[in-house]
Amino acid sequence: MKKSNSVDGTRMRGYIKVCPNCGSTDVSVESFKYMVRDICKECGYGSIKKSLFINDLLYFPEIPEGRIEEFRKEVIQKKKTNKKKD
């Protein structure tokens, strides 16, 4: 009997976790004792900032596979808009 990975049962089929900062799907999950966080392997963006308060948690959305390119375009557009404000 093949042993399944415990993470496989927690993900919704057809959905992929995406970095909200750069749109990459190369995301890993790291755990520290009682905390778990997502890390983007492309840009280094993480789901936990320095303090551990609820307002400091950043979520990596899981979107349908077919929406990945659209999500990346939205991320790029949002960065351009934020850059103009600064």
ZATOR-136434 format. One record per atom (N, C-alpha, C, O): residue number from 1; chain; atom name; x, y, z. Coordinates in steps of 0.1 Angstrom, whole numbers. Layout:
BEGIN
  seq  mol  atom     xx     yy     zz
  NUM    A    CA      X      Y      Z
...
//
This chain:
BEGIN
  seq  mol  atom     xx     yy     zz
    1    A     N      8    -12      0
    1    A    CA      0      0      0
    1    A     C      9     13      0
    1    A     O     18     14      8
    2    A     N      6     22     -9
    2    A    CA     14     34    -10
    2    A     C      9     44      0
    2    A     O     -3     47      2
    3    A     N     19     49      7
    3    A    CA     16     59     17
    3    A     C     15     73     11
    3    A     O     23     77      3
    4    A     N      4     80     13
    4    A    CA      1     93      7
    4    A     C      7    104     15
    4    A     O      8    103     28
    5    A     N     11    115      9
    5    A    CA     16    126     16
    5    A     C      4    133     23
    5    A     O     -6    135     17
    6    A     N      6    137     35
    6    A    CA     -5    143     43
    6    A     C    -10    156     37
    6    A     O    -21    160     39
    7    A     N     -1    163     30
    7    A    CA     -5    176     24
    7    A     C    -14    174     12
    7    A     O    -23    183     10
    8    A     N    -13    163      5
    8    A    CA    -21    161     -7
    8    A     C    -36    161     -3
    8    A     O    -44    166    -11
    9    A     N    -40    156      8
    9    A    CA    -54    156     12
    9    A     C    -60    170     16
    9    A     O    -72    171     17
   10    A     N    -51    180     18
   10    A    CA    -56    192     23
   10    A     C    -58    203     12
   10    A     O    -65    213     14
   11    A     N    -53    200      0
   11    A    CA    -54    210    -11
   11    A     C    -67    206    -19
   11    A     O    -70    195    -21
   12    A     N    -73    217    -24
   12    A    CA    -84    215    -32
   12    A     C    -79    211    -46
   12    A     O    -70    218    -52
   13    A     N    -85    201    -52
   13    A    CA    -80    197    -65
   13    A     C    -84    207    -76
   13    A     O    -94    213    -76
   14    A     N    -74    210    -85
   14    A    CA    -76    220    -95
   14    A     C    -72    234    -91
   14    A     O    -73    243    -99
   15    A     N    -68    236    -79
   15    A    CA    -64    249    -74
   15    A     C    -49    248    -70
   15    A     O    -43    238    -66
   16    A     N    -42    260    -73
   16    A    CA    -28    261    -70
   16    A     C    -25    273    -62
   16    A     O    -31    284    -64
   17    A     N    -16    272    -52
   17    A    CA    -13    283    -43
   17    A     C     -3    292    -51
   17    A     O      6    288    -58
   18    A     N     -6    305    -50
   18    A    CA      1    315    -58
   18    A     C      6    326    -49
   18    A     O     -1    330    -39
   19    A     N     18    331    -51
   19    A    CA     24    342    -44
   19    A     C     16    355    -47
   19    A     O     15    358    -59
   20    A     N     11    362    -37
   20    A    CA      4    374    -39
   20    A     C     13    386    -43
   20    A     O      8    397    -47
   21    A     N     26    384    -41
   21    A    CA     36    395    -44
   21    A     C     40    394    -59
   21    A     O     41    405    -65
   22    A     N     43    382    -64
   22    A    CA     49    382    -78
   22    A     C     41    373    -87
   22    A     O     43    373    -99
   23    A     N     31    365    -82
   23    A    CA     23    356    -90
   23    A     C     29    343    -93
   23    A     O     23    335   -101
   24    A     N     40    339    -87
   24    A    CA     47    327    -89
   24    A     C     39    315    -83
   24    A     O     33    317    -72
   25    A     N     40    303    -89
   25    A    CA     34    292    -83
   25    A     C     44    283    -76
   25    A     O     41    272    -71
   26    A     N     57    288    -76
   26    A    CA     68    280    -69
   26    A     C     68    284    -55
   26    A     O     77    292    -50
   27    A     N     58    279    -47
   27    A    CA     56    282    -33
   27    A     C     59    270    -25
   27    A     O     54    259    -28
   28    A     N     65    272    -13
   28    A    CA     67    261     -4
   28    A     C     61    264     10
   28    A     O     58    276     13
   29    A     N     59    254     17
   29    A    CA     53    256     31
   29    A     C     64    252     41
   29    A     O     70    241     40
   30    A     N     66    261     50
   30    A    CA     76    258     61
   30    A     C     69    258     74
   30    A     O     59    266     76
   31    A     N     74    250     84
   31    A    CA     68    250     97
   31    A     C     78    253    107
   31    A     O     90    249    106
   32    A     N     74    260    118
   32    A    CA     82    264    129
   32    A     C     74    260    142
   32    A     O     65    267    145
   33    A     N     78    249    148
   33    A    CA     71    245    160
   33    A     C     56    245    158
   33    A     O     50    235    153
   34    A     N     49    256    162
   34    A    CA     35    256    161
   34    A     C     30    265    150
   34    A     O     17    266    148
   35    A     N     38    271    142
   35    A    CA     34    280    131
   35    A     C     38    274    118
   35    A     O     48    267    117
   36    A     N     30    277    108
   36    A    CA     32    273     94
   36    A     C     31    285     86
   36    A     O     23    294     88
   37    A     N     40    286     76
   37    A    CA     40    298     67
   37    A     C     43    294     53
   37    A     O     50    284     50
   38    A     N     38    301     43
   38    A    CA     41    300     29
   38    A     C     52    309     26
   38    A     O     53    320     30
   39    A     N     61    304     17
   39    A    CA     73    312     12
   39    A     C     73    310     -3
   39    A     O     72    299     -8
   40    A     N     75    322    -10
   40    A    CA     77    321    -24
   40    A     C     91    319    -27
   40    A     O    100    326    -23
   41    A     N     94    309    -35
   41    A    CA    108    306    -39
   41    A     C    114    315    -49
   41    A     O    126    316    -51
   42    A     N    105    323    -56
   42    A    CA    109    332    -67
   42    A     C    114    345    -61
   42    A     O    125    350    -64
   43    A     N    105    351    -52
   43    A    CA    108    365    -47
   43    A     C    111    365    -32
   43    A     O    115    376    -27
   44    A     N    109    354    -25
   44    A    CA    112    354    -11
   44    A     C    101    359     -2
   44    A     O    102    359     11
   45    A     N     90    363     -8
   45    A    CA     78    368      0
   45    A     C     73    357      9
   45    A     O     72    346      6
   46    A     N     70    361     22
   46    A    CA     65    351     32
   46    A     C     51    355     37
   46    A     O     47    367     37
   47    A     N     44    345     43
   47    A    CA     31    348     48
   47    A     C     31    353     63
   47    A     O     20    356     68
   48    A     N     42    353     69
   48    A    CA     43    358     83
   48    A     C     54    369     83
   48    A     O     65    367     79
   49    A     N     50    381     88
   49    A    CA     60    392     90
   49    A     C     67    389    103
   49    A     O     66    379    109
   50    A     N     75    399    108
   50    A    CA     83    397    120
   50    A     C     75    395    132
   50    A     O     78    386    140
   51    A     N     64    402    134
   51    A    CA     56    399    146
   51    A     C     45    389    142
   51    A     O     43    387    131
   52    A     N     40    383    152
   52    A    CA     30    371    150
   52    A     C     16    375    153
   52    A     O      8    366    156
   53    A     N     12    388    151
   53    A    CA     -2    392    154
   53    A     C    -10    389    141
   53    A     O     -5    388    130
   54    A     N    -23    386    143
   54    A    CA    -32    383    132
   54    A     C    -31    393    121
   54    A     O    -32    389    109
   55    A     N    -30    406    124
   55    A    CA    -30    416    113
   55    A     C    -17    415    105
   55    A     O    -17    420     94
   56    A     N     -7    407    109
   56    A    CA      5    406    102
   56    A     C      6    393     93
   56    A     O     16    391     87
   57    A     N     -5    385     94
   57    A    CA     -5    373     85
   57    A     C     -9    377     71
   57    A     O    -19    385     69
   58    A     N     -2    372     61
   58    A    CA     -5    375     47
   58    A     C     -8    361     41
   58    A     O     -1    351     43
   59    A     N    -19    361     34
   59    A    CA    -24    348     28
   59    A     C    -20    347     14
   59    A     O    -20    356      6
   60    A     N    -16    334     11
   60    A    CA    -13    331     -3
   60    A     C    -25    324     -9
   60    A     O    -29    314     -4
   61    A     N    -32    330    -18
   61    A    CA    -45    325    -23
   61    A     C    -42    312    -31
   61    A     O    -32    310    -37
   62    A     N    -52    303    -31
   62    A    CA    -53    292    -40
   62    A     C    -63    294    -50
   62    A     O    -75    296    -47
   63    A     N    -59    295    -63
   63    A    CA    -68    298    -74
   63    A     C    -69    287    -84
   63    A     O    -60    278    -84
   64    A     N    -79    287    -92
   64    A    CA    -80    276   -102
   64    A     C    -68    277   -112
   64    A     O    -64    288   -115
   65    A     N    -64    266   -116
   65    A    CA    -52    265   -125
   65    A     C    -54    274   -138
   65    A     O    -45    280   -142
   66    A     N    -66    275   -143
   66    A    CA    -69    283   -155
   66    A     C    -68    298   -152
   66    A     O    -68    305   -162
   67    A     N    -68    303   -140
   67    A    CA    -67    317   -137
   67    A     C    -54    322   -134
   67    A     O    -52    334   -130
   68    A     N    -43    314   -135
   68    A    CA    -30    318   -130
   68    A     C    -25    330   -138
   68    A     O    -20    339   -132
   69    A     N    -26    329   -151
   69    A    CA    -20    340   -160
   69    A     C    -28    353   -157
   69    A     O    -22    364   -156
   70    A     N    -41    352   -155
   70    A    CA    -49    364   -152
   70    A     C    -45    370   -139
   70    A     O    -44    382   -137
   71    A     N    -43    361   -129
   71    A    CA    -38    366   -116
   71    A     C    -25    373   -117
   71    A     O    -23    383   -110
   72    A     N    -15    367   -124
   72    A    CA     -2    373   -126
   72    A     C     -3    387   -132
   72    A     O      4    397   -128
   73    A     N    -12    389   -142
   73    A    CA    -14    402   -148
   73    A     C    -20    412   -138
   73    A     O    -16    423   -138
   74    A     N    -29    407   -129
   74    A    CA    -34    416   -119
   74    A     C    -23    420   -109
   74    A     O    -23    432   -105
   75    A     N    -14    411   -105
   75    A    CA     -3    414    -96
   75    A     C      6    425   -102
   75    A     O      9    434    -96
   76    A     N      9    423   -115
   76    A    CA     18    433   -122
   76    A     C     11    446   -123
   76    A     O     17    457   -120
   77    A     N     -2    447   -126
   77    A    CA     -9    459   -127
   77    A     C    -10    466   -113
   77    A     O     -9    478   -112
   78    A     N    -12    458   -103
   78    A    CA    -13    464    -89
   78    A     C      1    470    -85
   78    A     O      1    481    -79
   79    A     N     12    463    -89
   79    A    CA     25    469    -85
   79    A     C     27    482    -93
   79    A     O     33    491    -87
   80    A     N     23    483   -105
   80    A    CA     25    495   -113
   80    A     C     17    506   -107
   80    A     O     22    518   -106
   81    A     N      5    503   -103
   81    A    CA     -4    513    -97
   81    A     C      2    518    -83
   81    A     O      2    530    -81
   82    A     N      7    509    -75
   82    A    CA     13    513    -62
   82    A     C     26    520    -64
   82    A     O     29    529    -56
   83    A     N     33    517    -74
   83    A    CA     46    524    -77
   83    A     C     43    539    -81
   83    A     O     51    548    -77
   84    A     N     33    541    -89
   84    A    CA     29    555    -93
   84    A     C     25    563    -81
   84    A     O     28    575    -80
   85    A     N     18    557    -70
   85    A    CA     14    564    -58
   85    A     C     26    569    -50
   85    A     O     25    579    -44
   86    A     N     37    561    -50
   86    A    CA     49    564    -42
   86    A     C     56    575    -49
   86    A     O     67    580    -44
//
